[in-house]
Amino acid sequence: MKSILSIVVLVLIYSAVESKESPPKVQVYSRNPGNFGDKNTLICHVTGFHPPDISIQLLKNGVEIPDTCRVRHLKNLKTYTWEADM
C-alpha cells in the first residue's frame, strides 16, 4: 500500500513539474545607437520560457527582416516591435 501511495505521489509531482508553463520575456533592441541611413543590427533577446518549444522570427509585413520579433511559445503568438528612440 505504501509503494502504491509513493508511486501516486511521484506521478503527481512529475506531472506538476511538466505542466509548468512560463511565457517568454522578449526584448528587441539595436546593437548601436541609430543614425539615419546607417546600417545597424537588431537583437531579439528571449528568455525565461518553459517548455523550451519556441520559435522566433524577425519580420516586417510578414517577410523575415530585422525590425520586428514574432514569438510563438506553445499556442501563443505575440509580436514585439522595435521602435527607435528618436
Secondary structure, 3 states (H helix, E strand, C coil): CHHHHHHHHHHHHHHHHHCCCECCEEEEEECCCCCCCCCCCEEEEEECCECCCEEEECEECCEECCCEEEEEECCEEEEEECCCCC
